[in-house]
């Protein structure tokens, strides 16, 4: 708990110094944007106890955000792994008409495979014959 109190104290002091410095610079500089002037004016109108309370609440919120960062990082890693697995998984087959079921709706897969195999065999035989003829010449 000592670490938590130290972080909250450090955050509160940091917020106090930052907003005090911003209020001083905004008062002397007209080039600052209008929202900065409004924030500086509201900060100056707060009482000292209200300033410390606001700074403390900001410190507690920052501490809570710091506590959540490791959880968010772990969730991001898990999400990346899931996405990687989804990309690696094969796509499901569609029930729509494909080249295999074109025409009458009957599958032609095996017949097409057999025709392709026979054509490859013939092509190989032709290639062998052509090589033999070239080597004889």
Secondary structure, 3 states (H helix, E strand, C coil): CHHHHHHHHHHHHHHHHHHHHHHHHHHHCCCCCHHHHHHHHHHHHCCHHHHHHHHHHHHHHHHHHHHHHHHHHHHHHHHHHHHHHHHHCCCCCCCCCCCCCCCCCCCCHHHHHHHHHHHHHHHHHHHHHHHHHHHHC
